[in-house]
Amino acid sequence: MKVRPVILIHGGAGNYKRFAAEDLEKRRVWLKKAAAEGFDALSSKSALDAVEVAVKVMEDSGVFNAGLGSVLSLNKKVEMDAAIMDGRDLGVGAVACISGFKNPVSIARRIMEETDHILIVGKAAERLAEFFGFKRYGNLITEAKLKRFERVYNDWIEGKRSRMLKIRKMILERKGLFDFTGTVGAVAIDSEGNVASAVSTGGYWLKLPGRVGDVPLVGCGFYADNNGGAASATGIGELIARLTLSKFCCDLMRAGVSAQKACEAAIDLITNKFGKGNAGIIAVDDKGNWGFAFNTAGMGRALMASGMDEPAVAIFDEEPFPTLS
């Protein structure tokens, strides 16, 4: 039975109320572009191709916390995580703590398709990327990032930011940070009913070098299974990982819950456990329905489905956006 092709993407959940209008508009433009290019791939290729293409567009944009836009760790370096999953056979590829490449999601796909492993990290992942023919991009650390690093770091040390208090204590005691706009992600279903999920992130500002969040962990930041659906989560990775939030969402869809209700249940779960302001999630189920939910001030998202003239885009809850019950 043919299914209506759908791609749904997110550009991270966070406190978008503090963003300047021009920054919000840039995000909307790139979300629309990513959904449109992902849908082109979905129409001619597969769900797996579609999610990779959409995430690559967001990595290339420089406006999201992924690829070229990745934030800086405590040592002023870029360390990125990414993953991709094929719902046809539960194939998975992932990288963590990788630097110097602008499209880690594509490296993750090559790991899935050309190795016997799921997750490769750090320098070994970088050497493998070079073996696969990926070219180093050069310097991902810009002057603007360094300036923002100093602002965020100073606010954090002065106690104006309440996150990562244990690490702050370490720094203050000379034993040696947090503002998040999340991950980018995409989920899709093609006309054959195949689903896929892909995610990519630079982590969050001032994180410890070597930190790995939910993004490259199966079932946490992503999951996809043709017998249920695909999901992609965004937000505070340490909390998402504890609940294996994407797998939880997909398990509900496998049990017959719609994508929208499954997303709402996932966000209810993390809100009940850890409070508000920490996560968002998107999903498609095996019937071609889509869903999303978040407990933050906003979550950038874009949708393109067969029969639509152009992608729908929104960031805030009050903005119109196609929904299904």
Salt bridges, closest charged atoms under 4 A:
GLU37 OE2 - LYS33 NZ 2.53
ASP49 OD1 - ARG109 NH1 2.82
GLU52 OE1 - ARG109 NH1 2.78
ASP60 OD1 - LYS102 NZ 2.91
ASP86 OD2 - ARG88 NH2 2.80
GLU113 OE2 - ARG109 NE 2.88
GLU114 OE2 - ARG110 NE 2.58
GLU126 OE1 - LYS123 NZ 3.69
GLU126 OE1 - ARG136 NH2 3.07
GLU130 OE2 - ARG136 NE 2.86
GLU150 OE2 - LYS76 NZ 2.84
GLU158 OE1 - LYS160 NZ 3.27
GLU173 OE2 - LYS169 NZ 2.76
GLU173 OE1 - LYS175 NZ 3.20
ASP179 OD1 - ARG18 NH2 2.81
ASP179 OD2 - ARG148 NH2 2.60
ASP179 OD2 - ARG161 NH1 3.78
GLU192 OE2 - LYS2 NZ 2.31
ASP225 OD2 - ARG254 NH2 2.96
GLU238 OE2 - ARG211 NE 2.88
ASP251 OD1 - LYS247 NZ 3.05
ASP251 OD1 - ARG254 NH1 2.44
GLU264 OE1 - LYS261 NZ 3.90
ASP286 OD1 - LYS287 NZ 3.51
GLU310 OE1 - LYS32 NZ 3.03
GLU318 OE2 - LYS17 NZ 3.17
GLU319 OE1 - ARG28 NH2 3.08
